[in-house]
């Protein structure tokens, strides 16, 4: 699963640490999600969606097969 989390953070001008504190996870969790090493739970994806004011599928999406 791919995501635009890093882009959304840049738009809001917040660090991984700041986002992690607001959402209630570790900075490492945010880093792993951004690097596509970890797929967030539905609850975490919904929290991120609400924070950024975007639909979940605007932040997280499946990679298209070529």
C-alpha positions, 0 to 999 in steps of 0.5 A: 500500500502506498501513501501520501502521508509525507506530502500531507505532513509537508503541507501542514508543515509538521514533523513526524514527531509532532504528528505522532504525538497528536495521533498517539503513536510513536515517531517510528510508526509514522516513519514506517508508514511513510516508508510503506514498511507498515500498513496502519490499522483501520483506526489509525488510518481514520485518525490520520484521515481526520487530522488531515481532513482528507478521505482515507483513500486520498492518503492511502492507496493501492499501487497500480500494476503496470 
